[in-house]
Amino acid sequence: MQKFLHDHVNLQVSTLCALKVHCYNSSFPKGTLLRFFAHFYDMEIIEEKAFLAWKEDLTQEFPGKGKALFQVNQWLTWPETAEEESEEEAA
């Protein structure tokens, strides 16, 4: 997957949408989406900018976005927080 998705943020966002739909169809088992997100990030399959683009995407094409965001929101905020801290340290 890494070779297929590398440098294709739009495909990475589509992958995140597919993961969300999979979890939605499985009634969002507790922690599953979060584990998928963390694993795909750790394996360098999905880049930070794709996660942030997915978070900001407001289209209602696929169901379950609200519940998905609830499950992963805390994890999604750490790249933004880390970036802000880096900027403060550099100043």
HELIX and SHEET records of a PDB file:
HELIX    1   1 GLN A    2  LEU A    5  1                                   4    
HELIX    2   2 VAL A    9  ASN A   25  1                                  17    
HELIX    3   3 THR A   32  ASP A   42  1                                  11    
HELIX    4   4 GLU A   48  GLU A   56  1                                   9    
HELIX    5   5 LYS A   65  ALA A   90  1                                  26    
END                                                                             
